[in-house]
Amino acid sequence: MYSSFTQPKGSIVDSPVQNRAEIINRHGEELYAQGDREGALAAFERALEINPNFALAHNNLAVLHFEAGHVLKPYNCVKKAIRIGCSTPHIIFNAAEALKRYNSDDGLMWNHKRIMSFIDPLLLSFPNASWLTVGDANWGSDAHYVLSKGGKVLATDIRDALLAPAKQIGYIPDYKQENVECLSFADDEFDFVLCKEAFHHFTRPMLALYEMFRVAKRGVILIEPCDFEDMDIFRNFEPNGDYVYTLSEREITKITIPLKLPIVAFKPFNLCSIRPPDDYDEDPETRSLYLNEQKDKVTLEDSLCKSGEKSYRSLVSIIFKKTVDALVTDRLTEQGFRIVHLPICVFCENCKRMMIRDHIRNWVCQCGNSMAHKSDSAQE
């Protein structure tokens, strides 16, 4: 790792002088070379006022902010540069350095790590499992968490704008550009499929869910917004006009019973959506206050939910395709999950009686007839 954000020969990337924004950007590069950081900063910002999609100017701003010790600004600037479509070696290098600093910041990463820790019981119980993440557009950050815990993982999203550079810098081992409604993978190819804060964006969410069921061997994990009391489903739209498809324990249960799945685990929680303050980079005290503000908000909302004064806004659903042993369910229970053993309808050939039972391997009819039921199949 280099001692500064720039490459040895400088990360201020040369650009052809074609329009006013490029001329101003070039002037900023000259000021940077002369050691005038303030003048360079003003020039790059002016270039972006003229052309907000000027990737090189975003990259140049990232360099200055990184050298100033900032965390959030260089991350956002280099992310914009890559999303615009510019991924030169210099910018990829800068992305690696910015992402490394961002991931080491407790305030910015606290909420993500808190939510991802909900799958720790699975990572611990199935250390050799293979994972697929879907809708993992933001650098493959969900896949990176699985990787950091020793898991084998493949990140996917319908767009690869940030996945491709994430692989280049070693943030994720690999990725594929995939449409979750029509995955290219074989049946049962992965042990677990994880979908975090993406399902509610899908236009045909049930089609996506059945595809996740198809390629998962052991189970599917959804970490998504959930229905809550007094929610108006007719007005549940995002600012861009997309509908927000929320889930509920009842809905997930109704989906899984016809598939003859054995167990579902639910954990409601509150998502902390406080944005970092504008002066986050400039004031170290602000960073500490931001972290505490997030923790305090979650603590307060959890308290209100437990007392019944409000409803949880998010839900973790772990849908198992196979039965799991008590050690797994105990670990989930310790994490705050509620374990639901799903029913199955069985028919006794001896007395011609139909009965509803939990998904267990063996059951005994009232007539004394003992029968074995294979519960390891998702669809029998």
C-alpha positions as CSV (number, residue, x, y, z in Angstrom):
1,M,0.0,0.0,0.0
2,Y,1.3,3.4,-0.9
3,S,1.8,6.0,1.8
4,S,-0.6,8.4,0.0
5,F,-3.7,8.1,-2.0
6,T,-1.9,8.8,-5.3
7,Q,0.1,6.4,-7.4
8,P,3.9,7.0,-7.4
9,K,3.6,9.2,-10.5
10,G,0.5,11.0,-9.3
11,S,-3.1,10.0,-9.4
12,I,-4.3,13.2,-11.0
13,V,-5.3,11.8,-14.3
14,D,-4.6,13.6,-17.6
15,S,-7.6,14.5,-19.6
16,P,-8.0,15.9,-23.1
17,V,-8.9,19.6,-23.2
18,Q,-12.2,19.7,-25.1
19,N,-14.6,21.9,-23.3
20,R,-14.8,24.4,-20.5
21,A,-15.1,21.8,-17.7
22,E,-12.0,20.0,-18.9
23,I,-10.1,23.3,-19.2
24,I,-10.9,24.1,-15.6
25,N,-10.1,20.6,-14.5
26,R,-6.7,20.9,-16.2
27,H,-6.1,24.1,-14.4
28,G,-6.9,22.3,-11.2
29,E,-4.4,19.6,-12.0
30,E,-1.7,22.3,-12.6
31,L,-2.5,23.9,-9.3
32,Y,-2.3,20.5,-7.6
33,A,1.1,20.0,-9.1
34,Q,2.2,23.4,-7.8
35,G,1.1,22.4,-4.2
36,D,-2.0,24.7,-4.2
37,R,-4.5,22.3,-2.8
38,E,-7.2,24.9,-2.0
39,G,-7.0,26.3,-5.6
40,A,-7.1,22.8,-7.0
41,L,-10.2,21.9,-4.9
42,A,-12.0,25.0,-6.1
43,A,-11.2,24.2,-9.7
44,F,-12.4,20.6,-9.5
45,E,-15.6,21.6,-7.8
46,R,-16.2,24.3,-10.5
47,A,-15.6,21.8,-13.2
48,L,-18.3,19.5,-11.7
49,E,-20.7,22.4,-11.5
50,I,-20.4,22.7,-15.3
51,N,-20.4,19.0,-15.9
52,P,-21.6,16.8,-13.0
53,N,-20.8,13.7,-15.0
54,F,-17.1,14.5,-15.4
55,A,-15.5,11.3,-13.9
56,L,-11.9,12.6,-13.8
57,A,-12.9,15.6,-11.8
58,H,-14.7,13.4,-9.3
59,N,-11.5,11.3,-9.1
60,N,-9.3,14.3,-8.6
61,L,-11.6,15.5,-5.7
62,A,-11.3,12.1,-4.2
63,V,-7.5,12.4,-4.2
64,L,-7.6,15.8,-2.4
65,H,-10.2,14.6,0.2
66,F,-8.2,11.5,0.9
67,E,-5.0,13.4,1.4
68,A,-6.9,15.7,3.9
69,G,-7.7,12.6,5.9
70,H,-11.4,12.4,5.0
71,V,-13.3,9.2,4.9
72,L,-16.8,9.8,3.4
73,K,-16.0,12.3,0.7
74,P,-13.2,10.4,-1.1
75,Y,-15.4,7.3,-1.0
76,N,-18.4,9.1,-2.5
77,C,-16.3,10.9,-5.2
78,V,-14.5,7.8,-6.5
79,K,-17.8,5.9,-6.4
80,K,-19.4,8.5,-8.6
81,A,-16.4,8.4,-11.0
82,I,-16.8,4.6,-11.5
83,R,-20.6,4.7,-11.8
84,I,-20.3,7.3,-14.5
85,G,-18.3,4.6,-16.4
86,C,-14.6,5.6,-15.9
87,S,-12.4,2.8,-14.5
88,T,-8.8,3.6,-15.3
89,P,-6.1,1.9,-13.3
90,H,-5.6,5.1,-11.3
91,I,-9.3,5.3,-10.4
92,I,-9.4,1.6,-9.5
93,F,-6.4,2.1,-7.2
94,N,-8.1,5.0,-5.6
95,A,-11.3,3.0,-5.1
96,A,-9.3,0.4,-3.2
97,E,-7.8,2.9,-0.9
98,A,-11.1,4.8,-0.3
99,L,-13.0,1.6,0.3
100,K,-10.4,0.4,2.8
101,R,-10.6,3.6,4.8
102,Y,-14.4,3.6,4.6
103,N,-14.7,0.0,5.9
104,S,-12.4,0.8,8.8
105,D,-14.7,3.6,10.0
106,D,-16.9,2.5,12.9
107,G,-19.6,5.1,12.3
108,L,-20.1,4.4,8.6
109,M,-20.0,0.6,8.9
110,W,-21.8,0.1,12.2
111,N,-25.3,-0.4,10.8
112,H,-24.2,-2.7,7.9
113,K,-22.1,-4.9,10.2
114,R,-24.9,-5.0,12.8
115,I,-27.4,-6.3,10.2
116,M,-25.0,-8.7,8.6
117,S,-24.2,-10.2,12.0
118,F,-27.7,-11.7,11.9
119,I,-26.4,-14.4,9.6
120,D,-23.4,-15.3,11.9
121,P,-25.2,-18.3,13.3
122,L,-25.3,-19.8,9.8
123,L,-21.7,-18.9,9.0
124,L,-20.7,-20.6,12.2
125,S,-22.9,-23.6,11.8
126,F,-22.0,-24.2,8.1
127,P,-18.4,-23.1,7.7
128,N,-17.9,-24.9,4.4
129,A,-21.1,-23.6,2.8
130,S,-21.3,-21.8,-0.5
131,W,-23.1,-18.5,-0.7
132,L,-24.8,-16.5,-3.4
133,T,-25.7,-12.8,-2.8
134,V,-28.3,-11.2,-5.1
135,G,-28.9,-7.5,-5.5
136,D,-25.5,-7.0,-4.0
137,A,-24.8,-3.9,-6.1
138,N,-22.8,-1.8,-3.6
139,W,-19.3,-3.2,-4.2
140,G,-20.6,-6.6,-3.3
141,S,-20.5,-5.6,0.4
142,D,-22.7,-8.4,1.5
143,A,-20.5,-10.9,-0.2
144,H,-17.5,-9.2,1.4
145,Y,-18.9,-9.8,4.8
146,V,-19.4,-13.5,4.1
147,L,-15.9,-13.7,2.8
148,S,-14.5,-11.9,5.9
149,K,-16.1,-14.7,8.0
150,G,-14.4,-17.4,5.9
151,G,-17.3,-18.2,3.6
152,K,-17.2,-19.1,-0.1
153,V,-19.3,-16.6,-1.9
154,L,-20.3,-15.2,-5.3
155,A,-21.8,-11.7,-5.6
156,T,-24.4,-10.9,-8.2
157,D,-26.5,-8.0,-9.4
158,I,-28.3,-7.0,-12.6
159,R,-25.6,-4.3,-13.0
160,D,-21.9,-4.8,-12.5
161,A,-20.8,-1.1,-12.3
162,L,-19.3,-1.5,-8.8
163,L,-18.9,-5.3,-8.8
164,A,-16.3,-5.4,-11.6
165,P,-13.9,-2.9,-9.8
166,A,-14.7,-4.7,-6.5
167,K,-13.3,-7.9,-7.9
168,Q,-10.3,-6.0,-9.4
169,I,-9.2,-4.6,-6.1
170,G,-9.8,-8.0,-4.3
171,Y,-12.8,-6.8,-2.3
172,I,-14.8,-9.8,-3.5
173,P,-13.4,-13.0,-5.0
174,D,-15.8,-13.1,-8.0
175,Y,-19.1,-11.8,-9.3
176,K,-21.6,-12.4,-12.1
177,Q,-24.1,-10.1,-13.7
178,E,-27.4,-11.8,-13.1
179,N,-31.1,-11.1,-13.4
180,V,-32.6,-12.6,-10.2
181,E,-35.8,-13.4,-12.0
182,C,-33.9,-15.8,-14.3
183,L,-30.7,-17.0,-12.7
184,S,-28.2,-18.9,-14.8
185,F,-27.3,-21.3,-12.1
186,A,-28.2,-25.0,-11.7
187,D,-30.7,-26.3,-9.1
188,D,-29.2,-26.5,-5.6
189,E,-25.9,-25.0,-6.8
190,F,-25.4,-22.9,-3.6
191,D,-26.0,-23.8,0.0
192,F,-27.5,-20.4,0.9
193,V,-28.8,-17.4,-1.1
194,L,-28.8,-14.0,0.6
195,C,-30.9,-11.1,-0.4
196,K,-30.4,-8.0,1.7
197,E,-32.3,-4.8,1.1
198,A,-32.9,-5.6,-2.5
199,F,-36.1,-7.7,-2.6
200,H,-38.3,-4.7,-2.0
201,H,-37.0,-3.2,-5.3
202,F,-37.9,-6.1,-7.5
203,T,-40.7,-5.7,-10.0
204,R,-41.7,-9.3,-9.7
205,P,-40.5,-10.3,-6.3
206,M,-42.2,-13.7,-6.1
207,L,-40.6,-14.8,-9.3
208,A,-37.2,-13.8,-7.9
209,L,-37.9,-15.6,-4.6
210,Y,-38.7,-18.9,-6.4
211,E,-35.5,-18.6,-8.4
212,M,-33.6,-18.1,-5.1
213,F,-35.4,-21.3,-3.8
214,R,-34.4,-23.1,-6.9
215,V,-30.6,-22.5,-6.7
216,A,-30.4,-22.8,-2.9
217,K,-29.7,-26.2,-1.4
218,R,-30.1,-25.4,2.3
219,G,-31.9,-22.1,2.5
220,V,-32.7,-18.5,1.5
221,I,-32.2,-15.5,3.7
222,L,-34.2,-12.3,3.2
223,I,-33.3,-9.1,5.1
224,E,-36.0,-6.6,4.1
225,P,-38.5,-4.0,5.1
226,C,-41.6,-5.5,6.6
227,D,-45.3,-4.6,6.9
228,F,-46.2,-2.7,10.0
229,E,-49.4,-1.6,11.7
230,D,-51.3,1.2,9.8
231,M,-49.0,1.0,6.8
232,D,-50.7,2.3,3.7
233,I,-49.8,-0.2,1.0
234,F,-51.3,2.0,-1.7
235,R,-48.8,4.8,-1.0
236,N,-45.7,2.8,-0.3
237,F,-43.6,4.2,-3.1
238,E,-40.0,5.4,-3.2
239,P,-39.1,9.0,-4.4
240,N,-38.2,7.6,-7.9
241,G,-41.7,6.1,-8.3
242,D,-40.8,2.4,-7.6
243,Y,-43.1,0.4,-5.3
244,V,-41.6,-0.8,-2.1
245,Y,-42.6,-4.4,-1.6
246,T,-42.6,-5.2,2.1
247,L,-42.9,-8.7,3.6
248,S,-44.4,-10.1,6.8
249,E,-44.0,-13.3,8.8
250,R,-47.5,-14.4,7.8
251,E,-46.8,-13.9,4.1
252,I,-43.5,-15.8,4.2
253,T,-45.1,-18.6,6.1
254,K,-47.9,-18.9,3.6
255,I,-45.4,-19.0,0.7
256,T,-43.3,-21.8,2.3
257,I,-46.0,-24.2,3.5
258,P,-47.1,-25.3,0.0
259,L,-43.5,-25.9,-0.9
260,K,-43.3,-28.4,2.1
261,L,-40.4,-26.6,3.6
262,P,-39.6,-27.6,7.2
263,I,-38.5,-24.5,9.2
264,V,-38.5,-20.7,9.0
265,A,-36.7,-18.4,11.4
266,F,-37.8,-14.8,11.9
267,K,-36.1,-11.9,13.5
268,P,-37.7,-8.4,13.4
269,F,-35.4,-5.4,13.8
270,N,-35.2,-1.7,13.2
271,L,-33.1,-0.3,10.4
272,C,-31.1,2.7,11.3
273,S,-31.3,5.2,8.4
274,I,-29.6,8.3,9.8
275,R,-27.4,9.9,7.2
276,P,-23.9,11.1,8.1
277,P,-23.8,14.9,8.9
278,D,-22.2,17.2,6.3
279,D,-19.2,17.9,8.5
280,Y,-18.6,14.2,9.2
281,D,-15.1,14.3,7.6
282,E,-14.0,17.6,9.2
283,D,-14.7,17.0,12.8
284,P,-13.6,13.8,14.6
285,E,-16.0,14.4,17.4
286,T,-18.8,14.4,14.9
287,R,-17.9,10.9,13.9
288,S,-18.1,9.7,17.4
289,L,-21.5,11.5,17.9
290,Y,-22.8,10.0,14.7
291,L,-22.0,6.4,15.9
292,N,-23.7,7.0,19.3
293,E,-26.7,8.7,17.6
294,Q,-27.2,5.5,15.5
295,K,-26.9,3.2,18.6
296,D,-29.2,5.4,20.6
297,K,-31.9,5.5,17.9
298,V,-31.9,1.7,17.5
299,T,-32.0,1.3,21.3
300,L,-35.0,3.6,21.6
301,E,-36.9,2.1,18.7
302,D,-36.3,-1.4,20.0
303,S,-37.6,-0.4,23.4
304,L,-40.8,1.1,21.8
305,C,-41.3,-2.0,19.8
306,K,-40.9,-4.3,22.8
307,S,-43.4,-2.3,24.8
308,G,-45.9,-2.5,21.9
309,E,-45.9,1.3,21.2
310,K,-44.7,0.8,17.6
311,S,-44.0,-2.0,15.1
312,Y,-40.7,-3.2,13.8
313,R,-39.9,-1.9,10.4
314,S,-37.6,-4.6,9.1
315,L,-37.5,-8.4,9.1
316,V,-34.9,-11.2,8.7
317,S,-36.4,-14.3,7.3
318,I,-34.3,-17.5,7.1
319,I,-36.2,-20.1,5.0
320,F,-34.7,-23.5,5.3
321,K,-35.1,-26.1,2.6
322,K,-33.8,-28.9,4.8
323,T,-34.2,-29.7,8.5
324,V,-31.4,-28.5,10.7
325,D,-30.2,-29.8,14.0
326,A,-30.8,-28.3,17.4
327,L,-27.4,-26.6,17.5
328,V,-28.4,-24.4,14.6
329,T,-31.8,-23.5,16.0
330,D,-30.2,-22.8,19.4
331,R,-27.7,-20.4,17.9
332,L,-30.5,-18.6,16.0
333,T,-32.6,-18.4,19.2
334,E,-29.7,-16.9,21.1
335,Q,-29.4,-14.3,18.3
336,G,-33.1,-13.4,18.8
337,F,-34.8,-15.4,16.1
338,R,-38.1,-17.1,16.5
339,I,-38.1,-20.6,15.1
340,V,-41.3,-21.8,13.3
341,H,-41.7,-25.5,12.5
342,L,-43.9,-25.6,9.5
343,P,-46.8,-28.0,9.2
344,I,-47.3,-30.7,6.6
345,C,-50.4,-32.7,5.8
346,V,-49.9,-36.5,6.0
347,F,-52.2,-39.3,5.1
348,C,-52.4,-42.7,6.9
349,E,-52.9,-45.5,4.5
350,N,-54.0,-47.8,7.4
351,C,-57.0,-45.8,8.7
352,K,-57.4,-43.5,5.7
353,R,-57.1,-40.4,8.0
354,M,-55.5,-37.1,7.1
355,M,-53.6,-35.3,9.7
356,I,-51.6,-32.1,10.0
357,R,-48.2,-32.5,11.7
358,D,-45.0,-30.6,12.2
359,H,-42.2,-31.3,9.7
360,I,-40.7,-34.2,11.5
361,R,-39.0,-37.4,10.2
362,N,-41.3,-39.8,12.0
363,W,-44.9,-39.6,13.1
364,V,-47.4,-42.0,14.6
365,C,-51.1,-42.0,13.6
366,Q,-53.8,-42.3,16.2
367,C,-54.4,-45.8,14.9
368,G,-50.8,-46.7,16.0
369,N,-49.4,-46.8,12.4
370,S,-45.9,-45.5,12.4
371,M,-44.7,-43.8,9.2
372,A,-41.5,-42.0,8.2
373,H,-41.7,-38.7,6.3
374,K,-38.8,-37.4,4.3
375,S,-38.5,-33.7,5.1
376,D,-35.3,-33.0,3.3
377,S,-37.0,-32.3,0.0
378,A,-38.2,-28.9,-0.8
379,Q,-40.9,-30.1,-3.1
380,E,-42.2,-33.6,-2.9
